[in-house]
Amino acid sequence: SPDEEVLIAGLLRRVVEQGSRPAMVAQYGSIDGRVADDYNTSDASTGCFSSPSALATAVEQGLIPVDPWTGFHSTVHLDCITSQHKHGFLPLSNSGEPYQKPSSSNDAASLFFAAPTFLDAMLSIADDLMDTSRANRTVELRRRLRSLEVELLPSNVVYLPIRNIQHRVWRIVSDESLALSTAERVPCIITLEVISDSYEKQLKSVSNDESAITSSWVSAPRPPHRHSTLIDKVAKYTQEGLTRLEDTIDHLSHHGDGKPKVLERRLSDFLGGRQNSQHSYTAVGSRDEE
């Protein structure tokens, strides 16, 4: 109904408003763009190629992404790795202020949607590859990823919503990304380079959690008819069949009415061993010896 649509729209606006503030802080260090003293330091995680020779070597080794449309290296990546002071990926001046300043509420909202926009862009690339021939899909995927990398990265608010590890996406490793093909879609394997300040500690914690979860899942009793393997099902059906057979034998042994071969005939019926007359046959070429 129209009233429900208005209510939902209001809730979504509220979510964006509440999420824009932490996104602004993550990108700029604070709401007003003033970075605290503890962020006003060089970030060794991205490297610092301050000397011209080191920067030239980084470019030659392909560490700086290139825009496939212009052929020029990404200025944002260059500014980040050459800056002496930065907040995450954001270059700072000597006074600790970012060269980029928060401008408006629209800027805050765009920061809130930065990660969803990045993920949606990769999904759109995969959808568009359906119109590309299978032989050229990986080539087109890598070209599109290089363009996406220059357009949206690096950013302090682009991350992957997986695991409980604080990280930021630094680069898309296009040369290690592949496009697969099925009849209905083009799933892709995309390799990303991420940076985390405390990666080893967080990864160890997550690994321990995953190990505990896996052990609990393996050792926990299964609910009925769930998580049954093929062997479990075969064993279950076999046991049920043997139980029915035992019951039948017991019943026939006590209710045979004293007639000969009643037990044998009824067991044959139970096991499906009795053949209809139209299925009976006589062996060809067999005759009694004279």
PAVO-657280 format. One record per residue (C-alpha): x, y, z. Coordinates in Angstrom, 1 decimal. Layout:
BEGIN
<rec X="X" Y="Y" Z="Z"/>
...
REM end
This chain:
BEGIN
<rec X="0.0" Y="0.0" Z="0.0"/>
<rec X="1.1" Y="3.6" Z="-0.4"/>
<rec X="1.4" Y="4.0" Z="3.4"/>
<rec X="3.7" Y="1.0" Z="3.6"/>
<rec X="5.9" Y="2.4" Z="0.8"/>
<rec X="6.2" Y="5.7" Z="2.6"/>
<rec X="7.1" Y="3.9" Z="5.8"/>
<rec X="9.7" Y="1.7" Z="4.1"/>
<rec X="11.3" Y="4.7" Z="2.3"/>
<rec X="11.5" Y="6.5" Z="5.6"/>
<rec X="13.2" Y="3.6" Z="7.2"/>
<rec X="15.7" Y="3.3" Z="4.4"/>
<rec X="16.6" Y="7.0" Z="4.6"/>
<rec X="17.1" Y="6.5" Z="8.3"/>
<rec X="19.5" Y="3.6" Z="7.7"/>
<rec X="21.5" Y="5.7" Z="5.2"/>
<rec X="21.7" Y="8.6" Z="7.6"/>
<rec X="22.9" Y="6.4" Z="10.5"/>
<rec X="25.4" Y="4.6" Z="8.3"/>
<rec X="26.8" Y="7.7" Z="6.6"/>
<rec X="28.4" Y="9.0" Z="9.8"/>
<rec X="30.7" Y="5.9" Z="10.4"/>
<rec X="31.4" Y="5.8" Z="6.6"/>
<rec X="32.5" Y="9.5" Z="6.8"/>
<rec X="34.7" Y="8.7" Z="9.7"/>
<rec X="36.2" Y="5.7" Z="8.0"/>
<rec X="37.0" Y="7.7" Z="4.9"/>
<rec X="38.2" Y="11.0" Z="6.3"/>
<rec X="39.1" Y="10.2" Z="9.9"/>
<rec X="36.3" Y="12.4" Z="11.3"/>
<rec X="33.1" Y="14.2" Z="10.4"/>
<rec X="34.8" Y="17.5" Z="9.7"/>
<rec X="37.7" Y="16.0" Z="7.9"/>
<rec X="40.3" Y="16.6" Z="10.6"/>
<rec X="42.4" Y="13.4" Z="11.1"/>
<rec X="43.5" Y="12.6" Z="14.6"/>
<rec X="47.2" Y="12.5" Z="15.5"/>
<rec X="47.4" Y="8.7" Z="15.6"/>
<rec X="46.4" Y="8.6" Z="11.9"/>
<rec X="48.8" Y="11.3" Z="10.8"/>
<rec X="51.6" Y="8.8" Z="10.1"/>
<rec X="53.0" Y="6.9" Z="7.2"/>
<rec X="51.1" Y="3.7" Z="6.5"/>
<rec X="53.6" Y="1.0" Z="5.8"/>
<rec X="50.9" Y="-1.5" Z="4.7"/>
<rec X="50.7" Y="0.1" Z="1.3"/>
<rec X="54.4" Y="0.8" Z="1.0"/>
<rec X="56.0" Y="4.2" Z="0.5"/>
<rec X="57.8" Y="4.8" Z="-2.8"/>
<rec X="58.9" Y="8.3" Z="-2.1"/>
<rec X="62.1" Y="8.1" Z="-4.3"/>
<rec X="61.7" Y="8.4" Z="-8.0"/>
<rec X="63.6" Y="5.1" Z="-8.6"/>
<rec X="61.4" Y="3.2" Z="-6.3"/>
<rec X="58.3" Y="4.6" Z="-7.9"/>
<rec X="59.6" Y="3.8" Z="-11.4"/>
<rec X="60.3" Y="0.2" Z="-10.3"/>
<rec X="56.8" Y="-0.1" Z="-8.9"/>
<rec X="55.4" Y="1.0" Z="-12.2"/>
<rec X="57.5" Y="-1.4" Z="-14.2"/>
<rec X="56.5" Y="-4.3" Z="-12.0"/>
<rec X="52.9" Y="-3.5" Z="-12.6"/>
<rec X="52.1" Y="-2.5" Z="-9.0"/>
<rec X="50.3" Y="0.6" Z="-10.2"/>
<rec X="47.0" Y="-0.1" Z="-12.1"/>
<rec X="46.6" Y="1.3" Z="-15.6"/>
<rec X="43.4" Y="2.7" Z="-17.0"/>
<rec X="42.6" Y="0.6" Z="-20.0"/>
<rec X="40.7" Y="3.4" Z="-21.7"/>
<rec X="43.5" Y="6.1" Z="-21.4"/>
<rec X="46.6" Y="4.0" Z="-20.9"/>
<rec X="47.7" Y="6.2" Z="-17.9"/>
<rec X="48.4" Y="4.9" Z="-14.5"/>
<rec X="45.9" Y="5.5" Z="-11.7"/>
<rec X="46.7" Y="8.9" Z="-10.1"/>
<rec X="44.8" Y="7.9" Z="-6.9"/>
<rec X="47.0" Y="4.9" Z="-6.4"/>
<rec X="50.1" Y="7.0" Z="-7.1"/>
<rec X="49.1" Y="9.7" Z="-4.7"/>
<rec X="48.4" Y="7.1" Z="-2.0"/>
<rec X="51.7" Y="5.2" Z="-2.2"/>
<rec X="53.9" Y="8.4" Z="-2.6"/>
<rec X="52.3" Y="10.3" Z="0.3"/>
<rec X="54.3" Y="10.5" Z="3.5"/>
<rec X="51.2" Y="10.8" Z="5.6"/>
<rec X="47.8" Y="9.2" Z="5.0"/>
<rec X="44.7" Y="8.0" Z="6.7"/>
<rec X="44.2" Y="4.5" Z="5.3"/>
<rec X="44.4" Y="5.1" Z="1.5"/>
<rec X="43.6" Y="8.9" Z="1.9"/>
<rec X="46.7" Y="11.1" Z="1.3"/>
<rec X="47.2" Y="13.8" Z="4.0"/>
<rec X="49.0" Y="17.1" Z="4.0"/>
<rec X="51.8" Y="17.7" Z="6.5"/>
<rec X="49.2" Y="19.3" Z="8.8"/>
<rec X="47.2" Y="16.1" Z="8.9"/>
<rec X="44.3" Y="17.3" Z="6.7"/>
<rec X="43.1" Y="15.3" Z="3.8"/>
<rec X="43.5" Y="16.7" Z="0.3"/>
<rec X="39.9" Y="15.5" Z="-0.3"/>
<rec X="37.4" Y="17.2" Z="2.0"/>
<rec X="33.9" Y="16.0" Z="2.8"/>
<rec X="31.6" Y="18.2" Z="0.8"/>
<rec X="27.9" Y="17.5" Z="1.6"/>
<rec X="25.4" Y="15.0" Z="2.8"/>
<rec X="25.4" Y="13.5" Z="-0.7"/>
<rec X="29.1" Y="12.8" Z="-0.3"/>
<rec X="28.3" Y="11.0" Z="3.0"/>
<rec X="25.6" Y="8.9" Z="1.3"/>
<rec X="27.9" Y="8.0" Z="-1.6"/>
<rec X="30.5" Y="6.8" Z="1.0"/>
<rec X="27.8" Y="4.6" Z="2.6"/>
<rec X="27.0" Y="3.0" Z="-0.7"/>
<rec X="30.6" Y="2.7" Z="-1.8"/>
<rec X="31.0" Y="-1.0" Z="-0.9"/>
<rec X="27.5" Y="-2.0" Z="-2.3"/>
<rec X="28.3" Y="-0.1" Z="-5.5"/>
<rec X="31.6" Y="-1.9" Z="-5.9"/>
<rec X="30.0" Y="-5.3" Z="-5.4"/>
<rec X="27.1" Y="-4.5" Z="-7.7"/>
<rec X="29.5" Y="-3.3" Z="-10.4"/>
<rec X="31.2" Y="-6.8" Z="-10.3"/>
<rec X="27.8" Y="-8.5" Z="-10.6"/>
<rec X="26.9" Y="-6.3" Z="-13.6"/>
<rec X="30.1" Y="-7.2" Z="-15.3"/>
<rec X="29.3" Y="-10.9" Z="-14.9"/>
<rec X="25.8" Y="-10.3" Z="-16.3"/>
<rec X="27.2" Y="-8.4" Z="-19.3"/>
<rec X="29.6" Y="-11.3" Z="-20.1"/>
<rec X="26.6" Y="-13.3" Z="-21.2"/>
<rec X="26.6" Y="-11.3" Z="-24.4"/>
<rec X="30.3" Y="-12.0" Z="-25.0"/>
<rec X="31.5" Y="-15.1" Z="-26.7"/>
<rec X="32.9" Y="-17.8" Z="-24.4"/>
<rec X="36.4" Y="-17.6" Z="-25.9"/>
<rec X="36.6" Y="-13.9" Z="-25.1"/>
<rec X="34.9" Y="-13.7" Z="-21.7"/>
<rec X="38.0" Y="-13.9" Z="-19.6"/>
<rec X="39.7" Y="-11.2" Z="-21.7"/>
<rec X="36.7" Y="-8.9" Z="-21.4"/>
<rec X="36.3" Y="-9.6" Z="-17.7"/>
<rec X="39.9" Y="-8.5" Z="-17.0"/>
<rec X="39.5" Y="-5.4" Z="-19.1"/>
<rec X="36.4" Y="-4.4" Z="-17.3"/>
<rec X="38.0" Y="-5.1" Z="-13.9"/>
<rec X="40.9" Y="-2.9" Z="-14.7"/>
<rec X="38.5" Y="-0.1" Z="-15.5"/>
<rec X="36.6" Y="-0.7" Z="-12.3"/>
<rec X="39.7" Y="-0.7" Z="-10.3"/>
<rec X="40.8" Y="2.7" Z="-11.5"/>
<rec X="37.3" Y="4.1" Z="-11.1"/>
<rec X="36.4" Y="3.0" Z="-7.5"/>
<rec X="39.7" Y="2.1" Z="-5.9"/>
<rec X="41.4" Y="2.7" Z="-3.6"/>
<rec X="38.9" Y="3.7" Z="-1.0"/>
<rec X="38.8" Y="3.5" Z="2.8"/>
<rec X="35.1" Y="2.3" Z="2.7"/>
<rec X="35.3" Y="-0.4" Z="0.0"/>
<rec X="35.5" Y="-3.8" Z="1.7"/>
<rec X="34.1" Y="-7.3" Z="1.4"/>
<rec X="31.3" Y="-8.2" Z="3.8"/>
<rec X="32.8" Y="-11.6" Z="4.6"/>
<rec X="34.5" Y="-12.8" Z="7.8"/>
<rec X="35.0" Y="-10.7" Z="10.9"/>
<rec X="38.2" Y="-9.0" Z="9.6"/>
<rec X="38.6" Y="-5.3" Z="9.2"/>
<rec X="40.1" Y="-4.6" Z="5.8"/>
<rec X="40.1" Y="-2.4" Z="2.8"/>
<rec X="40.3" Y="-3.4" Z="-0.9"/>
<rec X="43.5" Y="-2.0" Z="-2.4"/>
<rec X="43.5" Y="-3.6" Z="-5.8"/>
<rec X="41.8" Y="-6.0" Z="-8.2"/>
<rec X="44.2" Y="-8.6" Z="-9.4"/>
<rec X="42.8" Y="-8.8" Z="-12.9"/>
<rec X="45.4" Y="-11.2" Z="-14.3"/>
<rec X="44.4" Y="-13.8" Z="-11.7"/>
<rec X="40.7" Y="-13.4" Z="-12.4"/>
<rec X="38.8" Y="-15.9" Z="-14.5"/>
<rec X="35.3" Y="-16.1" Z="-16.2"/>
<rec X="33.6" Y="-19.4" Z="-16.1"/>
<rec X="30.7" Y="-20.4" Z="-18.2"/>
<rec X="27.4" Y="-22.2" Z="-17.7"/>
<rec X="24.2" Y="-22.4" Z="-19.7"/>
<rec X="22.5" Y="-19.7" Z="-17.7"/>
<rec X="25.1" Y="-17.4" Z="-16.2"/>
<rec X="28.8" Y="-16.5" Z="-16.1"/>
<rec X="30.2" Y="-17.1" Z="-12.6"/>
<rec X="33.6" Y="-15.4" Z="-12.1"/>
<rec X="36.6" Y="-16.0" Z="-9.9"/>
<rec X="37.9" Y="-12.5" Z="-9.0"/>
<rec X="41.1" Y="-12.0" Z="-7.0"/>
<rec X="41.3" Y="-9.0" Z="-4.8"/>
<rec X="44.2" Y="-7.6" Z="-2.8"/>
<rec X="43.1" Y="-6.3" Z="0.6"/>
<rec X="45.0" Y="-4.7" Z="3.4"/>
<rec X="44.3" Y="-5.1" Z="7.1"/>
<rec X="46.2" Y="-3.5" Z="10.0"/>
<rec X="45.9" Y="-6.5" Z="12.2"/>
<rec X="45.3" Y="-9.2" Z="9.7"/>
<rec X="47.4" Y="-12.0" Z="11.3"/>
<rec X="45.7" Y="-11.6" Z="14.7"/>
<rec X="42.2" Y="-11.4" Z="13.3"/>
<rec X="42.8" Y="-14.3" Z="10.8"/>
<rec X="44.0" Y="-16.5" Z="13.7"/>
<rec X="40.9" Y="-15.6" Z="15.7"/>
<rec X="38.6" Y="-16.3" Z="12.8"/>
<rec X="40.4" Y="-19.6" Z="12.0"/>
<rec X="40.0" Y="-20.7" Z="15.6"/>
<rec X="36.3" Y="-19.8" Z="15.4"/>
<rec X="35.9" Y="-21.7" Z="12.2"/>
<rec X="37.7" Y="-24.7" Z="13.6"/>
<rec X="35.4" Y="-24.8" Z="16.6"/>
<rec X="32.3" Y="-24.5" Z="14.4"/>
<rec X="33.5" Y="-27.3" Z="12.2"/>
<rec X="34.3" Y="-29.6" Z="15.1"/>
<rec X="30.9" Y="-28.9" Z="16.7"/>
<rec X="29.2" Y="-29.6" Z="13.4"/>
<rec X="31.0" Y="-32.9" Z="13.0"/>
<rec X="30.5" Y="-34.2" Z="16.5"/>
<rec X="26.9" Y="-32.9" Z="17.1"/>
<rec X="24.1" Y="-35.5" Z="16.7"/>
<rec X="22.1" Y="-35.1" Z="13.6"/>
<rec X="18.4" Y="-34.5" Z="13.6"/>
<rec X="16.2" Y="-37.2" Z="12.1"/>
<rec X="16.4" Y="-37.4" Z="8.2"/>
<rec X="18.9" Y="-34.6" Z="8.0"/>
<rec X="22.6" Y="-34.6" Z="7.0"/>
<rec X="22.2" Y="-38.3" Z="6.2"/>
<rec X="24.9" Y="-39.7" Z="3.9"/>
<rec X="24.1" Y="-42.3" Z="1.2"/>
<rec X="25.7" Y="-45.0" Z="3.4"/>
<rec X="23.4" Y="-44.0" Z="6.3"/>
<rec X="20.4" Y="-44.2" Z="4.0"/>
<rec X="21.4" Y="-47.6" Z="2.6"/>
<rec X="22.0" Y="-49.0" Z="6.2"/>
<rec X="18.7" Y="-47.6" Z="7.3"/>
<rec X="16.7" Y="-49.1" Z="4.5"/>
<rec X="18.5" Y="-52.4" Z="4.8"/>
<rec X="17.8" Y="-52.6" Z="8.5"/>
<rec X="14.1" Y="-51.9" Z="7.9"/>
<rec X="13.9" Y="-54.6" Z="5.2"/>
<rec X="15.6" Y="-57.2" Z="7.5"/>
<rec X="13.2" Y="-56.3" Z="10.3"/>
<rec X="10.2" Y="-56.8" Z="8.0"/>
<rec X="11.7" Y="-60.1" Z="6.8"/>
<rec X="12.2" Y="-61.4" Z="10.3"/>
<rec X="8.6" Y="-60.4" Z="11.3"/>
<rec X="7.3" Y="-62.2" Z="8.2"/>
<rec X="9.3" Y="-65.4" Z="8.9"/>
<rec X="8.1" Y="-65.4" Z="12.5"/>
<rec X="4.5" Y="-64.9" Z="11.4"/>
<rec X="4.5" Y="-67.6" Z="8.7"/>
<rec X="6.3" Y="-70.1" Z="10.9"/>
<rec X="3.4" Y="-69.8" Z="13.4"/>
<rec X="0.5" Y="-69.5" Z="10.9"/>
<rec X="1.4" Y="-72.0" Z="8.2"/>
<rec X="-1.9" Y="-73.9" Z="8.8"/>
<rec X="0.2" Y="-77.1" Z="8.7"/>
<rec X="0.3" Y="-77.1" Z="4.9"/>
<rec X="3.6" Y="-78.1" Z="3.2"/>
<rec X="5.7" Y="-75.5" Z="1.6"/>
<rec X="3.4" Y="-72.7" Z="2.8"/>
<rec X="6.3" Y="-70.9" Z="4.4"/>
<rec X="8.5" Y="-71.3" Z="1.3"/>
<rec X="5.7" Y="-70.0" Z="-1.0"/>
<rec X="4.9" Y="-67.0" Z="1.1"/>
<rec X="8.5" Y="-66.1" Z="1.5"/>
<rec X="8.9" Y="-66.3" Z="-2.2"/>
<rec X="5.9" Y="-63.9" Z="-2.6"/>
<rec X="7.4" Y="-61.5" Z="0.0"/>
<rec X="10.8" Y="-61.5" Z="-1.8"/>
<rec X="9.3" Y="-61.1" Z="-5.2"/>
<rec X="10.6" Y="-64.5" Z="-6.3"/>
<rec X="7.4" Y="-65.9" Z="-7.7"/>
<rec X="7.2" Y="-65.5" Z="-11.4"/>
<rec X="4.0" Y="-65.1" Z="-13.4"/>
<rec X="3.2" Y="-67.7" Z="-16.0"/>
<rec X="4.0" Y="-65.3" Z="-18.9"/>
<rec X="7.5" Y="-64.8" Z="-17.5"/>
<rec X="8.3" Y="-68.5" Z="-17.2"/>
<rec X="10.6" Y="-70.1" Z="-19.7"/>
<rec X="12.1" Y="-73.4" Z="-20.5"/>
<rec X="15.8" Y="-73.7" Z="-21.2"/>
<rec X="16.5" Y="-74.3" Z="-24.9"/>
<rec X="18.5" Y="-77.3" Z="-25.9"/>
<rec X="18.3" Y="-79.1" Z="-22.6"/>
<rec X="16.9" Y="-82.7" Z="-22.7"/>
<rec X="17.2" Y="-85.7" Z="-20.7"/>
<rec X="19.9" Y="-88.1" Z="-21.5"/>
<rec X="18.7" Y="-91.2" Z="-23.1"/>
REM end
